[in-house]
Amino acid sequence: MNCWGKSVVERRYVVRMWVAAGLCITFSLVASLSFKLGHPHGVLAYLIAMLPALPIGGALVGTGVYLGEEKDEFQRNLLVQALLGGTGATLTALTAWGYVEDFAHAPHLDLVWVYPAFWLFAGISYAVVWRRYR
């Protein structure tokens, strides 16, 4: 799967992912400005703070929809392997960083970086898996 998508299903998936990314950025800006300018409190503060996570859920659902729509088993398998690689690398890297924080007093890693790290590792994993079959 390249960025443009070869099939209609792939193109829909890429569009869904770009929409989710755009909404995540937009909602992050809205939440940031809301707290900077409005200082919400109570339940409203929690709701606004969670707003940027909604598109992340949408992106994950979109990935599941793609896996259900994709008829090419090889393409599905590539993505599943990449997602597993991304999950494993994310869990390994962030757990290792947690130990470094605890034992070596490294700076704290903000949890908002977990999701971008997952997709970074999934992208690297996809490239490795794809090359293996070339």
N, C-alpha and C positions, 0 to 999 in steps of 0.2 A: 504494500500500500504506500503510494507516495502522497505528497501533500495535496495533489489535485484529484486523486482518486481515479481509478481506471473504470470502475463500474458505477452505476447509478447509486447502488447501496453505499459504496465507499464515499462518493461525493456527498450524499446526505449525511453520513457520519462526520465527515470533515466539517460541513456547515454547522451541524449540531455542536461540535466541539468548539468552533470559533464563536458561535453565539454564546455558549456557556462561558467561555473565557472573557468575552466582552462584558457579559453581565456581571461576572465576578469582579472585574476591574471597576465597572461602574458602581456596583453595590459597595465595594470597598471605599471608593471615593465618597459616596453618599454617607456611609457610616462614619468615616473619618471626619468629614465636614460637620456632620451632626454632633459629634462629640466635641469637636473644636469650637463650634459656634453656639450650639444649643445646650450642651451639658445635660442630656437626658438622665433621668433617674428611674430606679425601680424596674418594673417589668419592661417598660419601653426601652430602657437601656439594653437589657438582655436581647430583646427582639431586634433592635438595630444592630447590635454587635454580631448577631448570628446571620444577619441578612446576606453577607458575602458568601456564606457557606451554602446557600440554597442552590446557586448554579453548579456548585461542585457535585451536589447530589444529582442534579440534572445531567451533568456530564457522565457520571457513573451509570445512571440509568440509560443514557444514550449509548454508552459502550455496550451495555447488555442488549439493547435493542439491535445494535449493529450485529452482535454475535448471533442473535436470533434470525436476522434477515439475510445475513451472508450465506449464500448457497455453496460457495467454494470452501470445502473443508480445509484445504491447505491454508488459505488466507485466514480462516478462523483460528486454525492451529497456531499460525505465526503470532497472531495477536494474543492468544491465550498464553503462549510461552513468554512473550514480551511482558505481559501483565504479571505473570508469576515472577519473572526475573526482576521487574521493577518493585514488586512487593517485597521480595527477599532482600534485594539490595537496600531498599528503604529501611526495612526493619533492622538489618544488620548495621547500617551506617548510623542510624539514629539511636539504636541501643548502645553502640560503641561510644557515640558522643555523650550519651547519658552517663556512662561509666567514667568518661574523661571529666565530665562536669563534677560528678560526685567525688572522685578520687584525686584528680589533678587540679581541681578548681578552675577549669576552663570556663569561658563565658557561657552564659545560658543561651540555648538556641530556642528562639520563639517558635511555638508550635504551628504558626501560620505557614512555616516553610516545609511542613511534612508533605502536603499535597503537591506543591511544585517539585519537591525532591522525588516523589513517586513518579511523576510524569517524566522527569529528566532521566531517571534510572530506567523507566519503561522504554523510553526512546532509545537509549543506549543499548538496552537489551534487544529491542526490535532489530537494530542494525546488526548486532552480533548474530542473532538467530537467522536473519535474512541472508547474511553472508555465508552462514554455514550451509545453506541450501543452494547457493549459487555455484 
